[in-house]
Amino acid sequence: MAASGGPSYRVKRRPDFDNLRRTLLRQGPPGPVPWIELFADPGTIQELLGEKIGWHSILLAEAGDVPSRRRFSWRGRDALNLILRFCYENGYDYVWAWTGLAFPRDNYLEAADTASVENLPGGSRLWQDESRGPIQSWADFEAYPWPVAERISYRAVEYLNGVVPEGMKISVNLGGIFENSSWLMGLESFSYALADQPELVAAICQRVGELTAAAAAHAVSIDNVGMIFLGDDLGYATGTLISPAVLREHIFPHHRRLVEVAHAGGKLALLHSCGNLARVMDEIIDLGFDGKHSFEDKIMPVEKVCRLWGDRIAILGGVDMDLLGRGSEDEVRRRTREILQSCAAAGTGYCLGTGNSVANYLPAGNYLAMLEEGRRWNREQFA
């Protein structure tokens, strides 16, 4: 059944966010393994649902946004209905959404997208230009058009709040403190400024952190929001992008605040962060996050992550993106089964998903094979 004003669904199921919550909190009794993703790419959603919507709907921006190929917003009603259908029909117990908080910038690089499924109109892919950013000095900081907390839009979350099916909740994706702060300078300038302009770095991180906390506080007050999902990539293949000492000083205090905001509102708090975070994983856990997402086999297979930290925090996803992108469906099924047998044996504390997101370069058959193997596992264990 579709909620009033929401999409119609081609399948019928009973979403169970309570089971997802129990799993994330590592509480008993054992139950089916839920699915988890930070998001799926627009092109992937449209391909898998077999429904195309015009870019005019995708470019329906939040108040204050300027629609463009570089800054687009999947917050139009048609797009939100499509995302909701994707989540519901593929077995997720939540739908992802975003607030209108954005930090305007134009330091992007553009290249052709070689994936067969188009995301941006014209087949482009955008990359972060780490050599520059809109803030390089105190004068830039003062002149920058900082968002106003009271004017942040929540239209996407509020719309979904009224149409999510019974048993589903909303995951509110928030941009990261480190990501947004470093992007405003460009990582190269940010790194130099840690030595040359430390007060400016501190001010940028503080302003980004305050605005993100304000957005989170409003979001968790909305009835059907079940969790916040902070996306803040802190690492690369062999370590953190900045030193643990800088993370402790400028980033982790804001992470802790976001966790406190979510928990005070009775919601869950999850962290998506790519890279090798082994040196700071204990500290991330101590911040209070309920789950950690994004794992890569060449850094540390998710089975080892579960062994090291799974008794203290929920471990999320971990089916390697390279395998999903280049492997066969049989290989994906075998690897998914291996992960489930190791990580999901306790029936709590692990959610199945990709190692990063449902990207437009992943063959649809591989993604669906992962989910099908998860359903098979659940039938065998909990039928």
N, C-alpha and C positions, 0 to 999 in steps of 0.2 A: 504494500500500500504506500502511495506517495502522500506525504504531508501536503496540506493545502498550499498550493502555489509551487510545490517542488516538482521534481522530475517524475516520470513514470519509469518503472524498473522492469527489465525483461526477466528477472529471476526473483524468487521469493526466498528470503532467509530471515533469520533472527539475529541481528547483531547483538553482541554481548560485551559491552564496554566493561561491565563488572568483572568479566573473566580477564580482560586485558589489564585492568587495574590490579587484580589479584596477582597476576603474573609479574607485573612490573614491581610490585611491592614484595615479591618473593614469599607470598603467603599461601597456605594450603586451603583446601585440599588440592592435590594435583588435578590438572585439567587440560583441555586442548591447548595446543600452542597457537597463540594469535599471530597475525601478520603485523609487520611494522615497516613503514617507509617515511622518510622525511617529506618526499613529494615524488610525483611522476612528471616527466616533461610533458608540455602541452601536445607536442606531436605524437607522443606515445599514447596518451589518453585518447586522442581522436582516432588514431589507427586501430587501437584495440576495441573501441566502441563502434567503429565503422560510421562515425558521424563527424562531419566537418562543420565548424562554425566560422563565420566571417571574422576577419581580424578587427572589424569595427566593434565586435562584442568584446574581444580580448583587450582592445585598446580603450575600453570604457574605464577611465582611470578614476582613482579616488580624488576627492576634492583637493585641489592644489597640485596634482600631478600634471605633467605635460606629456601626453601620449606621443611616442615616437618609436622607431625601430630599436632605439637604444634603451628606452625606458618604457616598457609595456607592463600592463597590469591585467592579470587574469581575474578580474573582479566583477565583470559584467554578469548579469543574472544567467545568461545562456552558458557562459563559461563555468560559473559556479555549479549550475545544475549538472554539467558534464563531469566535473570533478566529483561531485557527490555520487553520480551514477557509477563512475569508475570505482570509487571506494566501496560502495555498497555491493556492486555486482561481483567484485573480485575478492570479497571476503574480509575487508577491513572493518573494524569496529569503531572507526572514527573517520572524519573527513578533515583534510588539512585546509587551513585558511591563513590569511595574512592580515595584519593591521595596515593602516595607511601610513605608518611611520617610514619615512625615506629620507636619506641624506643625499641631496642632489650633487651630482658630479658628472664629469664628462671624460674621465681618464680611462677610456676603453680602447682596446684594439679590436679590429674586425677582420675576420677571415672567412673563407668559404666553409660551410658545414659539410663535411664529407659523408655524414649519415644519410641513409636513404629516406628517413622520415624528417620532414621539415619542422623546425620549431619556430624560428623567426621568419617573417615574410622575406622572400628573396634568397632563402637558404644561407643566411649568415650565422656565424657563431661569434660571440663576443668574449674577449679576454681582458683581464685586468692589466692595465698599464702600470707597472710597479715603479716606474721612473718619475712619475709626477702625480700631482693631486691638487685640489683647489686650495688647500691650506698649507702654506710654507712658512708663514710668519705670524706674529701676533696681529699685525694689521689684517692679514687674511682671515684670521680667526674672528676678529671683530666684525669684518665685513661679510662673513659667510651667512647665507640665509638659513640659519638654524630653524628646524621645525619648532612649533609651539605646542607644548604638551596638550593644551586644551583644545587644539584644533586637529589633533590626530583623528582620522576617520576610522570607524569600525564597521563600515557598511557591509563588508563581505561577511564578517563574523555574525553580525546581527541578522543578515538575511538567512544564513545557514542555521542560525539558532531557531528560526521559525519553521524550518522545513526538514531538519534531520529526522530520519525514521526513529521510531521507538527503539531504544537500546543502543543507539549510536551517540557519540559525542563529537566535539570539535577539538582538533589539535591546532593551536595557534602558533605558527612559525614566526620566530623572532630573529632578526638579523643580529649578528654577533658583535660583541663589544670590541674585540681585537680586530675582527674583519673590518667593521665600519671605520674604526679609528685609523687603522693603517691605510685603508683605501683613501681616506680623506687627504692623506699626505702622499700616498704611494709608499710601498714598503721600503724602498731605498731611502727616501727622505725621512721616513719614520725611524729607520734604524740609525741614521746619522743624528737625528734630533734627540735620540735617547741620550747621547753624549753632549750635543751642542745646545739643545733647547729642551732640557728635561721638564721644565715647568709648562711648556707648550704641549708636550706629549701628555702630561698629567691632566691639563685642562681639557684637551680633546677627549681623552678617555672618560673623564668625569662627566662631560656634557653628553656624550653618547650613552654612557651608563644611566644617567638620570632620565633621559628621554625613553630609553628602552624599558626601564623599570616602571615609568609612568604608563607606557603602553601596556605592559604586562598587567599592571594593577587594574586597569579598566577591563582588559580582556577577561581576566579570571572572575570578574564580577558578573559576567554573562552566563545565564543559567546552564546552557548546554555545552559550555566549554569544559572539557575534561582534563586538558593538560596544555602546558606550553612546551615547545620544542625549540630550543636555542640552537641555531646553526652558527658555530664559531670555529672555523678551521684553525687550529693552533700549531699544526706540525707538518712535516714532510716525511720522507721515507726513513730517515735515520734519527730524527730528533724534533725538537720544537723549533718553530720559526724564530722565536726570540727566547732569551734565556728564562729558565724557571724563576729567577729572581725578579725579572720584569713582569712576568705573569703574576707573581704574588703581589707585586706592588700596584700594578695598574689594571689588571684584568680580573683576577679571581675575586676580589672584594665585590665587584659588580655581579659576577656569577652568583656569589652567595646571596646577594640581595634579591636576585631574580628567583632563586629557589625559595627564599623566605616569603616573597610575595605570592608565589604559586601555592605553597603549603598553607599560608594564612587564609587563602581563599578556598581551601579544600581541594586543590587541584594537584596534579602531578607535574614534575619538572624533569625534562629529558634534555640531554646534551648530544648534539651531533658535532663531532669534530674529527676531521681527517688527520692522518699523519701518525707518527710514532710518538705516543704520549706516555711511554712506559715510565719515564723519569718523574712524571707528575701525576700518574694515575691515582696513587694513594691520596694525593691532595684533592684531586677532582672528586673522589668518593667522599672525602671529608667535607666538601662543600655542600653535600646533601642531595645531589642529583639522584633521581630514582632509577635512571637508566642511562647507559652510554651507547652511542650509535656510531657506526662507520668503522669498518675493519677491513684490512687488506692482507691477503695471504703472505705476500712477500715481506710484510712488516711483522705480523704475528697472526697466525691462523686463529680464528675465533674460538676454536676448541681450547687453545692455550690460554686465551683471555679468560674464558670461563673458569678454567682451573685456577688461575691466579687471583681473580677478583670476583668471580660469580657468586661467592657467598656474601658479598657486601653491596653489590649493585647489580641491577638487571643488565644483561648483555643482549644487544639488539642487532639483528641482521647478520652480516658477515659472509654471505654467499658472494664470492669474489667477483668483482666487476670484469676483470679480464676473462675469467671463465665464462661468465654470462655473455660477454661480448663476442668471444671467439670460439668457445667450446661447442660441442654438440649437445643436443637435448639429452642424450643418454649420459654424457659426462656431467651435465648439470644435475640430473636426477641422482646420480651416484654421490656427487659431492653434497647435495642437499641432505641425502639420507645419512651420510657420515656425520654431518653437523648435528642433525637432529638426534642421532643415537648418542652423541657425546654431550651436547649442550642441553637437550630437552628431556633427558632421562628422568630428571627430578619432577617434571611436570609443572615447573614454575621457575621464574627467573630468566627465561629466554624467549624471545620473539623472533620469528622467521622473517627474513627479508634480504635484500641485496646488501652489498658492502657499502653502498653509498646512496643511490637513488635509482628510480626506474628511468634511466636515461634514454634519449631517442636513438642512440646507437646500439642499444641492446636488441637482438632479434626477439620479436614477440613470442616465438615458440619457446625460447629459452626461459624467458620470464614466466610464462604460463606453466612450463615444466616444473619450475621451482615451486609454484603454488600447488600444482597437482600432487607433487610428492609430499608436500606438507599436509594436504588433505588425506592422503593415503596413510601417513603416519598417525594422524589424529584418529582415523577410523580404526586402525589396528590397536591403538593404545586405549582409546576411550569410548569405543562404540558400545 
